[in-house]
Amino acid sequence: MTNESMRHSGTVVVKNAISAIAIALVSTFYIFLEYPPAVLIVFAALAVAVVILFIYWKRTLITFTDDEIILERDTIFKMKKIIPYSKIASINADRDVLDRIFGTAKLKINVNTSRNAMEAEAVLTLDLPTAERIKLEISNKIFQESYTKEEYDTAEPPVEFTTGDVVLHGFFGLSSWQTLATIILLVYSVLNAMWGQDLTGTIIALVFVAMIEIIPFLMIFIRYYKFKVSRIGDTIRMQHGAIQNYSSSFEISRINAVRVRKPLIPRLLHRSYIEVEVVGLGDANNDMRPILSLLAKDEKVMKIMESIVPEFIYAREPEKQPEPAKWPMFVNTVVSLAVLLPIFVFGMMKISEFIPVDMDAVPDLLVGTKFYLLVIIAVAVAALALYSVFLSMKIVEFDKGEDMFTFVNGIIDREMVVMNYDKVQIVSIGCGLVAKHFGLAKCRISMLTAAGAKRTVSGYFRESELSEVADKMLERVRAKLSF
């Protein structure tokens, strides 16, 4: 691949032209109806746009040297971008519907910086055979390993997931708050359909259900259909996608953290899934974090950890929050409830005044009890919030390993985050007045992730113990500088 030069596939001009035409037709449809001659103006503008797209394609050159990728464009505004292989975090191949029609693939080159945590530094559209060859050759360069396509294809059998697994992950892998909101909206839509005078509220509720549950489910199903993950040497490879095919490869050393997540319903069924924090696997048009496992039995998830990321498994000796930690949590909860609950009750009373109700259809037992029902709900919420303090004392953990450390958080949706000291960007330790009185603090860890900057917060622990995380991070930095 020494000094190999090429252009994007010529189909990129066709695909961009198709997109431009589609947008133009949709956005100017009503103008066409009112003023038919406008069609000529629009198509003339499209013709100019196609010529510009062709010039951009013709004058854009991609060169692969032994050490870097060079992208050059010689138009009115000149551009030259140099991407050293040593700075590349990952290289991914995506194929949307048009790519599959035209036999092309998009190679997304991602570098390990915060600026490009969520989007590719460069996107190369090449014919499929060339894209596969270039992806393999660049992977061998950036991962310091040399494999052929046949070796990739005949490596250890990948961990695969069925269509049922994808469906289960789509419905129950979402936040429990989304599931709870969906249930509340569905109940409201049923009650409004039974007793309301206007079905507008039911329609609005069902639209929100589609937005927070159905659409996310469809996005997950389409994205992670036929999901499989494998590892060869130090390289991890993921493949998935129904309409758009995704193929991602990255080195184990690029992983900043591993999250084992357990939303409420899956946790009751002893299921979980694995997310990874890898700069360069984000998508500017999709806020989903990359995953190593769909929702599966805990035993299967543990086996995936052992086979794919064994480096993030270590002998943990976690500690719970100390007994005094309940006091700052209790005070914070009481203050929050004192502010929010009156607002909730008053707000719901006001909102309900604008909801038309057929009083003849409402059972006599419920007539005139609106305020008391809201108070009962508020008291139940307050009781659950205070009970969460007790649960937090039993659940939240902190563990310091030699090379890694772990936080366990979450009352409803639980997660265990294993982080590498070397990957930490910022350690922030702080406390309020009550926590300070007991010598306690919270630790906020900032690191680069696929979704940009991400903070992970611990529970309340001794400030001296949390400071050891910062000390170890600084030790690693000094060791690298001295080396």
C-alpha positions, 0 to 999 in steps of 0.5 A: 500500500506504499504511496497508493493513490485513489479517488472515492468511488464514482458512485459517491457522485450518484448517491449524493445527487440522488439525495439532493434530488430527493430533498429538492422534490420534497421541499419544493413539492407545493411550489411545483403545484402552484408554479409549474415552471419552478421545476425548470429552475430547481432542476437547473440548480440540481444540474449545477450541484451535480457538476460541483459534486463531480468536480469535488470528486475528481479533484479529491485524492486519497494517498496511502503511504507507509506511515499515514493517510493523506486526503487532498482536494484542489478546488477553490478552497484547497484542503490537505488532511494528514492522518498518521496510522499511529493516531487512528483509534479504529477503522469501521466499514458501513454499508447503507442501502445505496452502498449495497445497491452500488457495491460500495462501502464507507470506511470511517477513520476515527482518531483518538481525540475528544474533537472526533469522539463522536464522528469520523475524521475521514470517510472514504467511499470505495468499491467493496473489494478495495474497501475490504482490502484497505480496511485489513491493511490499515488494521494490520498497521494500526494494531501492529498485527498482520492477519489475512482476510482468511485468518479473520474469517477462520478465527475463533467462532464469533459470539452470535445473537439470535433475532429473539435476542435483538428483540429482547434487547430492543424492548428491555435494554432501554432505560427503566425510566423509559419503560415506566413512562411508557406504562404510565402513558399507556394507562393514561391513554386507556383511561382517557379513552374510557372516560374522556370526552376528547380522544386528543389526549389518547392520541398524544399519549400514544405518539409519545409512546411511539417516540420513547419506546417504539422508535428506539426499539426499531432503531436498535433492532435495525442496527443490531440485527445479526449482531456478532462479536469476535476477537483475534489476537488483540483485535476485536471485531463487531458486525451487525445491521439489517438495512445498513451493515456495520463492521468495526475493528479496534484494538483492546488497548483502545478500550477506556472502560467496560460497563456491565448494565442491568436495567430493572426488568432484565435484572429480575430475569438475571440478564445484562449486557456490555457496553464499551467506551472506545473513542472512534466508535461513536456516530454523530447521527446515533447516540448509541454507545458501542456494545460487546453483548446484547441483553443475555443471561448473566452467565453468557455475558460473563463468558463474553467478558472472559473471551473478548475482554479478559483484561478488564477482569481482575480479583475485585474486593469491593467495599460498600459505602460507610455507615455515615454515607446515609446522612448526606443522601438522606438530607439530599433526598428530603430537600429534593422532595420538599421542593419537587413534590408540591410542584408535582401536586400543584402542576398536576391539579392545574393540568387536569383542569384542562383535560375534558372528562365525561363525569357521567362515565367516571365511577362515583368512587373517584368523583372528588378524590382527585386531590387525595389521589395525587397526595397518595401518589406523592406520599408513595413517591416520597417513601420510595425515595427515602427507601432508595437511601437504604438500598443505595447503602446495600448496592453502591460499591467502590473497588481499587485494583492495581491497574483498574478500578470499579464503580457499581451504581444504580438503584433501578438501573444498575451498572458496573463500570470497570475503568483503566487508570491510564485512560482517565482524563480528569479526577474530581473529588467533591462534597457538600456540607453534610458529607464534609462533616463525616469526611466523605466525598464523591469522585467524578471520573471524566474520560473520552468515550464514543459519545464524547466526554463522559463522567462516571460518579461514585457513591459517598466514600472516604475522601482519602480512599477516593484520592488514591484514584487520582494518585495512581493516575498521576503515578502513571502519567509521571511514569510515562513522562519519565520513560 
